[in-house]
Amino acid sequence: MKKKIKLFIKPLYTVLPTTLKVKIGYFRCYKKWPNTSHPKTFNEKVLARIIHDRNELYPIFADKYLVRDFIQESIGCDVLIPLIAATEKPIDLLEIQDWSNCVLKPNHGAGMVKIFDENPNFDLKKATIGLAETWLKQDFSKVCGEWHYSKIKPLVLFEKKITKNSEIPRDYKFHCFKQKNGSFNYVLQLVDGRFGEESRGYYNNSFEECIWHHGAGKHGLTNDEQRFLPTMLEFNQKILNAVDINYLRIDWYLVDGKIYFGELTLTPGAGRANEFGESLEKIMGSYWVD
């Protein structure tokens, strides 16, 4: 009986309006219906942005290729990860002989990445080309209803890897909330151990105290990190000064004393990232002002 119900519900879900799908996704995560007309919590406001906001800048900022021009104009080219190639024809990458210490990813979505420490053999390269072609066919906007991804021309990006073999850099994700007076509040989301034993720590307008954490426990900030994080804040302020957007997540990496730009995110977790805890959800929601 349960199988018959599932077989009925699945095709029915696919024809539902995107707005309803988004709200159902939130309900499945939080076990409550979201208020997107008068949102209060952070993730409710992310959902409201997905449903109601059609800012023409969003597809540009979410595009991992086009956003490089914006960052170069706002901050400078020194923070950009070296780009080897950008193409809509993955087969062209076979012309690059050495793939060692490189990262392959598309510009129009999330969660799709291939990392190479060493130069793969020809068969593995061809298989990777096939994977990249699959990425380009995907309309990422249909995954969680984030409309701005549908406006991005799909490309495959081939970047230089900024860490040593088998190393994954810590990720400094700044949730930046622009206030009406031009200042901004922030919550730093520190991510350690991606693709393995992951840790996440959250710092509210300060690097002194981690107010919420989960995962493997490696959420503390070193003295070296605390020395460079204020520079990231300065970069965040320049980015926010350049745009009329009240919330952005701005990601950075720190490798061997050098700061690299990661990405801009408009709708983190598509409003279904149940990771901040109830208290921090409300704090972040209060920072997000219209």
Secondary structure as the mmCIF struct_conf table of DSSP 4:
data_model
#
loop_
_struct_conf.conf_type_id
_struct_conf.id
_struct_conf.beg_label_comp_id
_struct_conf.beg_label_asym_id
_struct_conf.beg_label_seq_id
_struct_conf.end_label_comp_id
_struct_conf.end_label_asym_id
_struct_conf.end_label_seq_id
HELX_RH_AL_P HELX_RH_AL_P1 LYS A 2 THR A 14
TURN_TY1_P TURN_TY1_P1 VAL A 15 VAL A 15
BEND BEND1 LEU A 16 LEU A 16
HELX_RH_AL_P HELX_RH_AL_P2 THR A 18 TYR A 30
BEND BEND2 LYS A 31 LYS A 32
BEND BEND3 SER A 37 HIS A 38
BEND BEND4 THR A 41 THR A 41
HELX_RH_AL_P HELX_RH_AL_P3 PHE A 42 HIS A 52
TURN_TY1_P TURN_TY1_P2 GLU A 56 LEU A 57
HELX_RH_AL_P HELX_RH_AL_P4 TYR A 58 ALA A 62
TURN_TY1_P TURN_TY1_P3 LYS A 64 LEU A 66
HELX_RH_AL_P HELX_RH_AL_P5 VAL A 67 SER A 74
TURN_TY1_P TURN_TY1_P4 ILE A 75 ILE A 75
HELX_RH_3T_P HELX_RH_3T_P1 CYS A 77 VAL A 79
BEND BEND5 LEU A 80 LEU A 80
HELX_LH_PP_P HELX_LH_PP_P1 ILE A 81 PRO A 82
STRN STRN1 LEU A 83 THR A 87
BEND BEND6 GLU A 88 GLU A 88
HELX_RH_3T_P HELX_RH_3T_P2 PRO A 90 GLU A 95
BEND BEND7 GLN A 97 GLN A 97
TURN_TY1_P TURN_TY1_P5 SER A 100 ASN A 101
STRN STRN2 CYS A 102 PRO A 106
BEND BEND8 ASN A 107 HIS A 108
BEND BEND9 ALA A 110 GLY A 111
STRN STRN3 LYS A 114 PHE A 116
BEND BEND10 ASP A 117 GLU A 118
HELX_LH_PP_P HELX_LH_PP_P2 ASN A 119 ASN A 121
HELX_RH_AL_P HELX_RH_AL_P6 PHE A 122 LYS A 137
TURN_TY1_P TURN_TY1_P6 PHE A 140 PHE A 140
HELX_RH_AL_P HELX_RH_AL_P7 SER A 141 CYS A 144
HELX_RH_3T_P HELX_RH_3T_P3 TRP A 147 LYS A 151
BEND BEND11 ILE A 152 ILE A 152
HELX_LH_PP_P HELX_LH_PP_P3 LYS A 153 PRO A 154
STRN STRN4 VAL A 156 LYS A 160
BEND BEND12 THR A 163 THR A 163
TURN_TY1_P TURN_TY1_P7 ASN A 165 SER A 166
STRN STRN5 ASP A 171 LYS A 178
TURN_TY1_P TURN_TY1_P8 LYS A 180 ASN A 181
BEND BEND13 GLY A 182 GLY A 182
STRN STRN6 PHE A 184 ASP A 192
BEND BEND14 GLY A 193 GLY A 193
TURN_TY1_P TURN_TY1_P9 ARG A 194 PHE A 195
BEND BEND15 GLY A 196 GLU A 197
STRN STRN7 SER A 199 ASN A 204
BEND BEND16 ASN A 205 ASN A 205
BEND BEND17 PHE A 207 GLU A 208
STRN STRN8 CYS A 210 GLY A 215
BEND BEND18 ALA A 216 GLY A 217
HELX_LH_PP_P HELX_LH_PP_P4 GLY A 220 THR A 222
HELX_RH_AL_P HELX_RH_AL_P8 ASN A 223 ASN A 241
TURN_TY1_P TURN_TY1_P10 ALA A 242 ALA A 242
BEND BEND19 VAL A 243 VAL A 243
BEND BEND20 ASN A 246 ASN A 246
STRN STRN9 TYR A 247 VAL A 255
TURN_TY1_P TURN_TY1_P11 ASP A 256 GLY A 257
STRN STRN10 LYS A 258 THR A 265
BEND BEND21 LEU A 266 THR A 267
HELX_RH_3T_P HELX_RH_3T_P4 PRO A 268 GLY A 271
TURN_TY1_P TURN_TY1_P12 ASN A 274 GLU A 275
BEND BEND22 PHE A 276 PHE A 276
HELX_RH_AL_P HELX_RH_AL_P9 GLU A 278 TYR A 287
#
